Amino acid sequence: MVRKLAAVLSAALVLGACTGQPSSDATGEQIYRQICANCHGPNLEGRVGPALGPGSNAATQPDSYLETTILRGRGSMPSFRSTLDDEQVQRVISFIREVQGG
């Protein structure tokens, strides 16, 4: 029962993160705040999704890993292929790297 409830709550949080497509000229930070922050935290500290900030596993991964994860999804994270274009994905990755200090 508890596992089913946890699965339902996780799905609700993931779906709640999908707030529509950001504008084509949105900055990486704007896209992150609209699409990613609900699960990864407003400061990349992690929530339902893992932390993405300095010292996180994501900070040690190449950009291609982040790009693949964003476009295809991973674990309970959905694919954002139909939400973000390649340029928007690159802007989000640039924002994440900036916050990570790189």
DSSP file (Angstrom, degrees, kcal/mol; ACC not computed):
  #  RESIDUE AA STRUCTURE BP1 BP2  ACC     N-H-->O    O-->H-N    N-H-->O    O-->H-N    TCO  KAPPA ALPHA  PHI   PSI    X-CA   Y-CA   Z-CA
    1    1 A M     >        0   0    0      0, 0.0     4,-2.2     0, 0.0     5,-0.2   0.000 360.0 360.0 360.0 -46.6    0.0    0.0    0.0
    2    2 A V  H  >  +     0   0    0      1,-0.2     4,-2.5     2,-0.2     5,-0.2   0.896 360.0  51.2 -64.8 -40.1    2.8    2.4    1.0
    3    3 A R  H  > S+     0   0    0      2,-0.2     4,-2.3     1,-0.2    -1,-0.2   0.901 109.7  49.8 -64.1 -40.5    4.7    1.6   -2.2
    4    4 A K  H  > S+     0   0    0      2,-0.2     4,-2.3     1,-0.2    -2,-0.2   0.915 111.6  48.5 -64.0 -42.2    1.7    2.2   -4.4
    5    5 A L  H  X S+     0   0    0     -4,-2.2     4,-2.6     1,-0.2    -2,-0.2   0.909 110.9  50.6 -64.0 -42.1    1.0    5.6   -2.7
    6    6 A A  H  X S+     0   0    0     -4,-2.5     4,-2.4     1,-0.2    -2,-0.2   0.897 110.3  50.1 -62.7 -40.2    4.7    6.5   -3.1
    7    7 A A  H  X S+     0   0    0     -4,-2.3     4,-2.4     2,-0.2    -2,-0.2   0.907 111.3  48.2 -64.9 -41.9    4.5    5.6   -6.8
    8    8 A V  H  X S+     0   0    0     -4,-2.3     4,-2.3     2,-0.2    -2,-0.2   0.922 112.8  48.0 -64.8 -44.1    1.3    7.7   -7.3
    9    9 A L  H  X S+     0   0    0     -4,-2.6     4,-2.2     2,-0.2    -2,-0.2   0.897 111.3  50.7 -64.5 -40.2    2.9   10.7   -5.5
   10   10 A S  H  X S+     0   0    0     -4,-2.4     4,-2.4     2,-0.2    -1,-0.2   0.924 110.7  49.0 -62.3 -44.2    6.1   10.4   -7.5
   11   11 A A  H  X S+     0   0    0     -4,-2.4     4,-2.7     1,-0.2     5,-0.2   0.898 110.0  51.8 -62.7 -40.1    4.1   10.3  -10.8
   12   12 A A  H  X S+     0   0    0     -4,-2.3     4,-2.2     2,-0.2    -1,-0.2   0.897 110.3  48.6 -64.0 -39.9    2.0   13.4   -9.6
   13   13 A L  H  X S+     0   0    0     -4,-2.2     4,-1.1     2,-0.2    -2,-0.2   0.914 112.2  48.4 -66.7 -42.0    5.2   15.3   -8.9
   14   14 A V  H >X S+     0   0    0     -4,-2.4     4,-0.6     1,-0.2     3,-0.6   0.940 114.1  45.8 -63.3 -46.8    6.7   14.4  -12.3
   15   15 A L  H >< S+     0   0    0     -4,-2.7     3,-0.9     1,-0.2    -1,-0.2   0.853 108.0  57.8 -66.1 -33.4    3.6   15.4  -14.1
   16   16 A G  H 3< S+     0   0    0     -4,-2.2    -1,-0.2     1,-0.2    -2,-0.2   0.774  99.3  60.2 -65.7 -25.3    3.3   18.6  -12.1
   17   17 A A  H << S+     0   0    0     -4,-1.1     2,-1.6    -3,-0.6    -1,-0.2   0.728  84.7  84.5 -73.2 -21.3    6.8   19.5  -13.4
   18   18 A C    <<  +     0   0    0     -3,-0.9    -1,-0.2    -4,-0.6    17,-0.1  -0.618  51.1 159.3 -85.5  85.8    5.5   19.4  -17.0
   19   19 A T        -     0   0    0     -2,-1.6    -1,-0.2    15,-0.4     2,-0.1   0.015  57.2 -86.1-100.6  28.1    4.1   22.9  -17.1
   20   20 A G        -     0   0    0     15,-0.1    -1,-0.4     2,-0.0    63,-0.0  -0.256  65.9 -41.4  94.6 175.0    4.1   23.3  -20.9
   21   21 A Q        -     0   0    0     -3,-0.1    63,-0.1    -2,-0.1     3,-0.1  -0.584  55.9-127.2 -81.9 135.6    6.7   24.4  -23.3
   22   22 A P        -     0   0    0      0, 0.0    -1,-0.1     0, 0.0    66,-0.1  -0.366  41.2 -84.4 -72.1 160.9    9.0   27.3  -22.5
   23   23 A S    >   -     0   0    0      1,-0.1     3,-1.8     2,-0.1     8,-0.0  -0.297  37.9-114.9 -64.3 153.3    9.2   30.2  -25.0
   24   24 A S  T 3  S+     0   0    0      1,-0.3    -1,-0.1    -3,-0.1    61,-0.0   0.738 116.0  47.2 -64.2 -22.9   11.7   29.7  -27.7
   25   25 A D  T 3  S+     0   0    0      2,-0.0    -1,-0.3    63,-0.0    -2,-0.1   0.255  82.4 131.3-102.5  12.7   13.8   32.6  -26.5
   26   26 A A    <   -     0   0    0     -3,-1.8    65,-0.1     1,-0.1     2,-0.0  -0.339  58.1-118.5 -64.7 144.0   13.8   31.5  -22.8
   27   27 A T     >  -     0   0    0      1,-0.1     4,-2.5    64,-0.0     5,-0.2  -0.305  26.8-105.1 -74.5 166.2   17.2   31.5  -21.0
   28   28 A G  H  > S+     0   0    0      1,-0.2     4,-2.7     2,-0.2     5,-0.2   0.888 123.4  51.2 -58.6 -39.9   18.6   28.3  -19.6
   29   29 A E  H  > S+     0   0    0      2,-0.2     4,-2.7     1,-0.2    -1,-0.2   0.914 109.5  49.3 -65.0 -42.3   17.7   29.5  -16.1
   30   30 A Q  H  > S+     0   0    0      2,-0.2     4,-2.0     1,-0.2    -2,-0.2   0.916 112.9  47.2 -63.0 -42.7   14.1   30.3  -17.1
   31   31 A I  H  X>S+     0   0    0     -4,-2.5     4,-3.1     2,-0.2     5,-0.6   0.934 112.2  50.5 -63.5 -45.9   13.8   26.8  -18.7
   32   32 A Y  I  X>S+     0   0    0     -4,-2.7     5,-2.4     1,-0.2     4,-1.9   0.940 111.4  47.8 -57.0 -48.6   15.3   25.2  -15.6
   33   33 A R  I  <5S+     0   0    0     -4,-2.7    -1,-0.2     3,-0.2    -2,-0.2   0.862 118.2  41.5 -62.8 -36.3   12.9   27.0  -13.3
   34   34 A Q  I  <5S+     0   0    0     -4,-2.0   -15,-0.4    -5,-0.2    -2,-0.2   0.890 132.2  17.6 -78.3 -40.6    9.9   26.1  -15.4
   35   35 A I  I  <5S+     0   0    0     -4,-3.1    -3,-0.2    -5,-0.2     4,-0.2   0.819 132.2  27.7-103.7 -38.0   10.7   22.5  -16.3
   36   36 A C  I >X<S+     0   0    0     -4,-1.9     4,-2.7    -5,-0.6     3,-1.2   0.777  96.1  76.8-104.3 -31.4   13.3   21.2  -13.9
   37   37 A A  H 3><S+     0   0    0     -5,-2.4     4,-1.9     1,-0.3     6,-0.1   0.771  84.5  66.6 -62.9 -29.5   13.1   23.0  -10.5
   38   38 A N  H 34 S+     0   0    0     -5,-0.2    10,-0.4     1,-0.2    -1,-0.3   0.878 119.2  22.2 -58.9 -36.6   10.1   21.1   -9.2
   39   39 A C  H <4 S+     0   0    0     -3,-1.2    10,-2.3    -4,-0.2     8,-1.1   0.802 132.4  38.7 -99.3 -35.1   12.0   17.9   -9.1
   40   40 A H  H  < S-     0   0    0     -4,-2.7     6,-2.8     6,-0.2    12,-0.4   0.444 112.2-109.3 -99.5  -0.8   15.7   19.0   -8.9
   41   41 A G    ><  -     0   0    0     -4,-1.9     3,-1.7    -5,-0.3    -3,-0.1   0.283  25.3 -90.4  87.1 146.6   15.1   22.0   -6.6
   42   42 A P  T 3  S+     0   0    0      0, 0.0    -1,-0.1     0, 0.0    -5,-0.1   0.746 130.1  38.8 -64.1 -23.2   15.3   25.7   -7.3
   43   43 A N  T 3  S-     0   0    0     -6,-0.1    -2,-0.1     3,-0.1    10,-0.0   0.050 119.9-104.3-113.8  23.7   19.0   25.8   -6.4
   44   44 A L  S <  S+     0   0    0     -3,-1.7     8,-2.4     1,-0.1     9,-2.0   0.701  83.5 131.5  62.8  22.3   19.8   22.4   -8.0
   45   45 A E        -     0   0    0      6,-0.2     6,-0.3     7,-0.2    -4,-0.2   0.582  67.0-114.4 -82.1 -10.5   19.9   20.9   -4.5
   46   46 A G        +     0   0    0     -6,-2.8    -6,-0.2     4,-0.3     5,-0.2   0.226  42.4 172.1  89.6 145.6   17.7   17.9   -5.4
   47   47 A R  S    S-     0   0    0      2,-2.0    -7,-0.2    -8,-1.1    -8,-0.1  -0.112  81.9 -11.0-144.9-108.2   14.2   16.9   -4.3
   48   48 A V  S    S+     0   0    0    -10,-0.4    -8,-0.2    -9,-0.3    -9,-0.1   0.900 139.2  50.9 -67.2 -41.0   12.4   14.1   -5.9
   49   49 A G  S    S-     0   0    0    -10,-2.3    -2,-2.0     1,-0.1     3,-0.1  -0.524 106.9 -86.4 -90.2 163.6   15.1   14.1   -8.6
   50   50 A P        -     0   0    0      0, 0.0    -4,-0.3     0, 0.0    -1,-0.1  -0.210  48.9 -90.1 -69.0 159.9   18.8   14.1   -7.7
   51   51 A A        -     0   0    0     -6,-0.3     7,-0.6    -5,-0.2    -6,-0.2  -0.362  33.7-174.0 -63.2 147.9   20.9   17.1   -7.0
   52   52 A L        +     0   0    0     -8,-2.4    -7,-0.2   -12,-0.4    -1,-0.1   0.379  50.6  98.6-122.1  -3.3   22.5   18.8  -10.0
   53   53 A G  S >  S-     0   0    0     -9,-2.0     3,-2.0     1,-0.2     6,-0.4   0.112  86.8 -41.2 -79.0-168.7   24.6   21.4   -8.2
   54   54 A P  T 3  S+     0   0    0      0, 0.0    -1,-0.2     0, 0.0     3,-0.1  -0.244 128.5  19.0 -55.4 138.8   28.3   21.5   -7.2
   55   55 A G  T 3  S+     0   0    0      1,-0.3     2,-0.1    45,-0.2    -2,-0.1   0.392  97.3 125.7  81.5  -3.8   29.6   18.3   -5.8
   56   56 A S  S X> S-     0   0    0     -3,-2.0     3,-0.6     1,-0.1     4,-0.5  -0.365  77.0-109.8 -82.6 165.2   26.7   16.2   -7.3
   57   57 A N  H >> S+     0   0    0      1,-0.2     3,-1.5    -6,-0.2     4,-0.5   0.880 119.6  60.7 -57.9 -38.6   27.1   13.2   -9.6
   58   58 A A  H >4 S+     0   0    0     -7,-0.6     3,-1.0     1,-0.3    -1,-0.2   0.824  94.8  62.5 -60.2 -31.3   25.8   15.4  -12.4
   59   59 A A  H <4 S+     0   0    0     -3,-0.6    -1,-0.3    -6,-0.4    -2,-0.2   0.726 104.5  47.8 -67.7 -20.4   28.8   17.7  -12.0
   60   60 A T  H << S+     0   0    0     -3,-1.5    -1,-0.2    -4,-0.5    -2,-0.2   0.510  96.2  91.1 -96.5  -5.7   31.1   14.8  -12.8
   61   61 A Q  S << S-     0   0    0     -3,-1.0     2,-0.0    -4,-0.5     5,-0.0  -0.603  81.0-109.3 -91.6 149.7   29.2   13.7  -15.9
   62   62 A P    >>  -     0   0    0      0, 0.0     4,-1.4     0, 0.0     3,-1.0  -0.321  31.9-107.5 -70.6 160.3   29.9   15.0  -19.5
   63   63 A D  H 3> S+     0   0    0      1,-0.3     4,-2.9     2,-0.2     5,-0.2   0.854 119.2  63.1 -55.1 -35.9   27.4   17.3  -21.2
   64   64 A S  H 3> S+     0   0    0      1,-0.2     4,-2.4     2,-0.2    -1,-0.3   0.845  99.9  53.2 -61.5 -33.4   26.4   14.4  -23.4
   65   65 A Y  H <> S+     0   0    0     -3,-1.0     4,-2.4     2,-0.2    -1,-0.2   0.928 111.3  45.3 -65.5 -45.8   25.1   12.5  -20.4
   66   66 A L  H  X S+     0   0    0     -4,-1.4     4,-2.7     2,-0.2     5,-0.2   0.919 113.0  51.1 -63.7 -43.1   22.9   15.4  -19.3
   67   67 A E  H  X S+     0   0    0     -4,-2.9     4,-2.6     1,-0.2     5,-0.2   0.934 111.6  46.5 -60.1 -47.5   21.7   15.9  -22.8
   68   68 A T  H  X S+     0   0    0     -4,-2.4     4,-2.8     1,-0.2     5,-0.5   0.905 112.6  50.6 -62.0 -42.1   20.7   12.2  -23.2
   69   69 A T  H  X S+     0   0    0     -4,-2.4     4,-2.1     2,-0.2    -2,-0.2   0.917 112.5  46.2 -62.9 -44.0   19.0   12.2  -19.8
   70   70 A I  H  < S+     0   0    0     -4,-2.7    10,-2.3     1,-0.2    -2,-0.2   0.925 119.3  40.1 -64.5 -44.8   17.0   15.3  -20.6
   71   71 A L  H  < S+     0   0    0     -4,-2.6    10,-0.9    -5,-0.2    -2,-0.2   0.854 130.7  24.5 -76.4 -35.2   15.9   14.0  -24.0
   72   72 A R  H  < S-     0   0    0     -4,-2.8     7,-0.3    -5,-0.2    -3,-0.2   0.655 100.2-131.9-104.0 -19.3   15.3   10.4  -23.2
   73   73 A G     <  -     0   0    0     -4,-2.1     2,-0.3    -5,-0.5    -1,-0.1  -0.121  12.6-131.6  83.4 168.4   14.5   10.5  -19.5
   74   74 A R  B >   -A   77   0A   0      3,-1.0     3,-2.4    -4,-0.1     2,-0.2  -0.900  59.9 -30.9-161.0 129.6   16.1    8.2  -16.8
   75   75 A G  T 3  S-     0   0    0     -2,-0.3     0, 0.0     1,-0.3     0, 0.0  -0.413 133.4 -11.4  60.1-124.6   14.4    6.3  -14.0
   76   76 A S  T 3  S+     0   0    0     -2,-0.2    -1,-0.3    -3,-0.1   -27,-0.0   0.494 113.2 104.6 -86.3  -2.6   11.3    8.2  -13.0
   77   77 A M  B <   -A   74   0A   0     -3,-2.4    -3,-1.0     1,-0.1     2,-0.0  -0.660  69.0-134.9 -79.2 127.9   12.3   11.3  -15.0
   78   78 A P        -     0   0    0      0, 0.0    -5,-0.3     0, 0.0     2,-0.2  -0.311  24.0 -94.7 -77.1 165.0   10.3   11.6  -18.2
   79   79 A S        -     0   0    0     -7,-0.3    -8,-0.2    -6,-0.1    -7,-0.2  -0.556  25.4-165.1 -73.1 141.2   11.7   12.4  -21.6
   80   80 A F    >>  +     0   0    0    -10,-2.3     4,-2.9    -2,-0.2     3,-1.0   0.090  56.1 114.5-112.8  20.8   11.6   16.1  -22.5
   81   81 A R  T 34 S+     0   0    0    -10,-0.9    -1,-0.1     1,-0.3   -10,-0.1   0.852  81.4  43.4 -58.3 -37.4   12.2   15.5  -26.2
   82   82 A S  T 34 S+     0   0    0     -3,-0.2    -1,-0.3     1,-0.1    -2,-0.1   0.520 118.6  45.6 -88.2  -4.3    8.7   16.8  -27.2
   83   83 A T  T <4 S+     0   0    0     -3,-1.0     2,-0.4     1,-0.2    -2,-0.2   0.789 112.7  41.1-103.5 -39.0    9.0   19.7  -24.8
   84   84 A L     <  -     0   0    0     -4,-2.9    -1,-0.2   -14,-0.1     2,-0.1  -0.907  68.4-142.6-118.3 138.9   12.5   21.1  -25.4
   85   85 A D     >  -     0   0    0     -2,-0.4     4,-2.3    -3,-0.1     5,-0.2  -0.428  40.1 -94.8 -87.8 173.9   14.4   21.6  -28.7
   86   86 A D  H  > S+     0   0    0      1,-0.2     4,-2.2     2,-0.2     5,-0.2   0.874 124.7  51.4 -58.7 -40.5   18.2   21.0  -28.9
   87   87 A E  H  > S+     0   0    0      2,-0.2     4,-2.0     1,-0.2    -1,-0.2   0.901 109.6  49.6 -65.1 -41.2   19.0   24.7  -28.4
   88   88 A Q  H  > S+     0   0    0      2,-0.2     4,-2.3     1,-0.2    -1,-0.2   0.895 109.2  52.6 -64.6 -39.8   16.9   24.8  -25.2
   89   89 A V  H  X S+     0   0    0     -4,-2.3     4,-2.5     1,-0.2    -2,-0.2   0.926 109.2  49.5 -60.7 -44.5   18.5   21.7  -23.9
   90   90 A Q  H  X S+     0   0    0     -4,-2.2     4,-2.5     1,-0.2    -1,-0.2   0.872 109.1  52.4 -63.8 -36.7   22.0   23.2  -24.4
   91   91 A R  H  X S+     0   0    0     -4,-2.0     4,-2.2     2,-0.2    -1,-0.2   0.904 109.6  48.8 -65.6 -40.5   20.8   26.4  -22.6
   92   92 A V  H  X S+     0   0    0     -4,-2.3     4,-2.6     2,-0.2    -2,-0.2   0.933 111.8  48.9 -63.9 -45.2   19.7   24.4  -19.6
   93   93 A I  H  X S+     0   0    0     -4,-2.5     4,-2.7     1,-0.2    -2,-0.2   0.911 110.0  51.7 -61.6 -42.1   23.0   22.4  -19.5
   94   94 A S  H  X S+     0   0    0     -4,-2.5     4,-2.2     2,-0.2    -1,-0.2   0.902 110.3  49.2 -60.8 -41.0   24.9   25.7  -19.7
   95   95 A F  H  X S+     0   0    0     -4,-2.2     4,-2.3     2,-0.2    -2,-0.2   0.937 111.1  49.1 -63.3 -46.3   22.9   27.1  -16.8
   96   96 A I  H  X S+     0   0    0     -4,-2.6     4,-2.2     1,-0.2    -2,-0.2   0.925 112.2  48.5 -59.0 -45.4   23.5   23.9  -14.8
   97   97 A R  H  X>S+     0   0    0     -4,-2.7     5,-3.0     1,-0.2     4,-0.7   0.877 109.0  53.7 -63.7 -37.9   27.3   24.1  -15.5
   98   98 A E  H ><5S+     0   0    0     -4,-2.2     3,-0.8     4,-0.3    -1,-0.2   0.929 110.5  45.8 -62.0 -45.3   27.3   27.8  -14.5
   99   99 A V  H 3<5S+     0   0    0     -4,-2.3    -2,-0.2     1,-0.2    -1,-0.2   0.865 108.1  57.5 -65.8 -35.7   25.7   27.0  -11.2
  100  100 A Q  H 3<5S-     0   0    0     -4,-2.2    -1,-0.2    -5,-0.2    -2,-0.2   0.650 122.1-109.0 -69.2 -13.7   28.2   24.1  -10.7
  101  101 A G  T <<5       0   0    0     -3,-0.8    -3,-0.2    -4,-0.7    -2,-0.1   0.618 360.0 360.0  97.1  14.0   31.0   26.6  -11.1
  102  102 A G      <       0   0    0     -5,-3.0    -4,-0.3    -6,-0.2    -5,-0.1   0.388 360.0 360.0-123.2 360.0   32.2   25.5  -14.5
